């Protein structure tokens, strides 16, 4: 089922960022169980991790799939605002094009996530294109999606998603609720870093995977980058809160983590305070499959 939207009234405009270098304050990270490790983290071009790959099992912490970009406008008055615009207006599923001077100039990619704290937007490119890209390449995005509404489901709020992606999702109606395919249902009790934000139009929040029994109960060991997942008893209308029977659906955007309170990140795409979302388990509910990125 294809849902009706106000797509014709949504503004499409350009935002831009550049591929950022990974940065480290210290070689060490303190793990949740008291260990000390040195691991790769955010930023850069991650050559061997893309949407569709597992988020667990990597010797890494907060690694972002594909290419990580940030706006670094030189005007100090507007530097933060420019990166805010990139992170807020860019939506998952948006088209991206390389505008740098490397051999990848003109190549196209797809926005696949937004990472809070570091304020990065992640873009998926083919393996061949990533080999051509260099740190500092400019990536221009056709930002399209914020302001989207579902005409027949007014109790379901939409954010951070391109209408093109919405139109590819296999929705259904179940007794007036919007049925959305997801790979996992995740209890709000294990959601961590990212709580306390006053909006969800950028960034993400993390699924803590430190409790093995919970991971087994909810099948979380096979989470993948790009999975659509349902956070149960969670309302994301004006930030992220626990609310019985509310449901939010988002996309997994970064890897598992070793730091307390952290784990694979989720960027919100749909939320319903009144529980008018019906999550339906579908192992193919991943952006890599839905948009044929791999």
N, C-alpha and C positions, 0 to 999 in steps of 0.2 A: 504494500500500500504506500502510495506517495502522499505526503501530507501537504496541505495548502499553506502557503506562507505569504508574507508581505514582501517577498524578494524584489519585486519591481520598485519598491520604495526605499531600498537600501542603497546607501552611497558606497561607491567603489572608488578608492583613491590610493595613491602610492605612499608607502612607507619604505624606509631603507635602513639597512644596518651593514656592518662589516663582520667578516669572520674574525672572531676574537681568539687571542692566544690563551691557552690555559695559564692560570696564575696560582701560585702557592705561597702562603705566608710562612709555612713551616713544612719540613718533610713529613711530620708526624701527625697522625690522627689518633685520638683516644677512642677505643672501641667501647661498645655498651657493656662489655664484660671485663673491662680493665686492661685490655691489650693496647699496644702501641704499634702502629703500622704506617708504612709509607706506600701510598697508592695513587694511581691516576684519578683525576676528578673531572670537574666541569671544563667546558670550553674546547676550542680547537676543532679539528676535523677528525672525527672518530671513524677510522677507515673500516674497522671490522665489526661495527655494531650499527644496525639499522632497525627501523620498525619491523616487527615480525620476529625478532630475536628474543631469547629469554632475558629477563631482567636479573635473574639470580645466577650465581656461579662464577661471575667475573671477579678477578682481583682488582676491584675498583670501588669507588665511593662517589655516588651522585653523577656517574658518567652520563652524558647526554648523547643520544643517538644521532648519527649523521653529522650535520654542520651546525655550529652554535654561532649566532650573530647578536650584535649589540650596536646601538647607534652611538657614535662617538663624535657628535658635532662639536666643533672647536669653540663655538661661542659659549662662554661660561654661563651666561644668563639663561641659556635654553638647553644646555646639555642634558639635564635630568628630564626636562619636559619632552625632548625629542625621543629619548629612549623610552619614556613612559608611553608616548604615542605608538612607537613600534610595538611595545609589549601589550598594550591594551587593544589597539585596532587590528593588529594581525590576528587572523583566525585560522584554526586548524582546517586544512584543506585548501587554503589560499595558494594561488600560483606564485612562484618566485622565479626570478631570472637573474643570472649572474651579469653584473655590470662592471666588473673589475677588468684588469688588463691582462689577466692570466690566459692560458690556453683554453680556459673554460668559459670565456666571455660568450654570452648568448645562450648558454645551456639553461635548462629549466628544471625546477624542483618543486617541492610541495611542503608547506608548513605542517609540522606534525606535533608541535607542542610548545609550551611556554613554561619557563622555570623561574619561580620566585626566589628572592634572596639574591641570586646572581643576576636576575632580570635578563635572561637570555630567551631568544626565540630559536627553536630548532627547526631546521629545514632538511628534508630528505632529498638526496640526489642519488643517481645510480653510482655503482662502484667506479665505472669508467670516468664519470665526471669528477668524483671526489679525488681521483688521482691527479686531475688537472688543476684543482683548486689550490689556492695559497692563502695563508693567513693574511688578512687585510683586504681580500676581495670584497667588493660591494655586492650585496644581494638586495634587489628591489622586489618588494612584495605588493601585489594588488590586494590591499586590505579590503575585505568584503565580508560582512556578516554581523557586526555589532548592530543591534536594533532589530534583529530578526525576530518575528513572532509566528507562532503556529495558530492560524486562524480558527481552527476547530478545536483547539485545546488551550484555552486561555489560562488554565491553571498550571500549565507547563511553561516555565521560563527557559529561554534559549540564550546562550552566550558562547562566544569564542569559536564559532563553527561557520564555515563557508556554506552557503546554500547548495553549492554543487555537492558537497559531502552529505548534507541532509538529504538531498534528492536520491542519493545512492543507497541510503540505509533502508533495510527491509522492515519498515514499521508495520504494525497491525493495530486494530482496535479491539480491546477486550473489555466489554461492558462499560464503554465510555472512557476507559483509560488508554493512554498511549503505550502500546507494547513496544519496547526497544530491545533489540538483541544485544546481549552482553556476554562476555566470557566468564565472569565471576560476579557473585554477590558478596560484598564485603561489609562486615559489621562496623558501625561507627566507632565501637569501643577500641579498635586498633588503629584509628587514624591519629596521626601525630603532627609533626611540624607543618605549619601553615594555618593551624587553628588561631583564631584571634584577628584575622584579617577582616577589614570592613567591606570588602568586595571580592569578587572572583573573576573579574574581567582581565586579569593577568595572573601569572604565577600558577601555583599548584599546592597540593598538600599531600602528605606522605602516608603510605600504608606501612605500618610497623610489622616486620616479619620475624620478630625475635622469639615468639612463642610457637614452638614446633607443633603442639597439639592443635592450636588454632589454624595454623597453616594447613595441617592435614584435614581438619574438619571442613575448611572452605576451599580446599584444592589450590592453595596459593603458590605452591612450588613451581607451577608452570605458567606464571604470569609472563606476559611478553610486552615489549615496547609496542605501543600502538593499540593495545587491547582497549575495547570499550568495557568499562566495569561499572556496576551499580554500587553506590554507597548507601546502605540501608539505614533508616532513621537519621538522615542527615539532610538539612535544608541549607541551600547555598544561595538563597535569594539576595541577601544583603551581607555577605560574609559566610562563614562556615559555622554552623551550630548543630548540636545534637537536638533532634526533634522526633519523637516517636511517630512512625508511619510516614514521615517525609522521605522522599527518595531523590537522590542525585545521581546522574550518570556522567562519567568523565572518561578521559583517555590517559593511559599510562605513558609518561613522558621522560622519565629518567630511571637510572638503574637502582638496584638495592643499595643500602648504605650500612656502614658499620657503627655510625654514631647514634647514641641514645635518642629516641624520639623520631628517628628518620627511617626512610625506606623508599620504595618506588613511588615516584610522584604522580599525582593525578590532576590534570587540568579539567575543570568543569565544562560540560557542554549543555546539559539539561538539568533542571531541578524542579521539583514540585513540593510546595509546602503541604498540600492537601493529599499527597500520595497518589496523584493521578498519573503516575508512571508505573507500568508493569514491566519489570525486567524479565527477559526471556533468555535462557541460557543457549548460546550459540557459539561453538568453538571457532567459527569463522568471523566473529565480530571484531575485526582488527582492521585498521586503516590500510595496512599493506594489502590486504585481500580486497576490501571494499573498493579502493581506488586503483587496484592493480599496480601498486608501486614496485612490486618485486615479481 
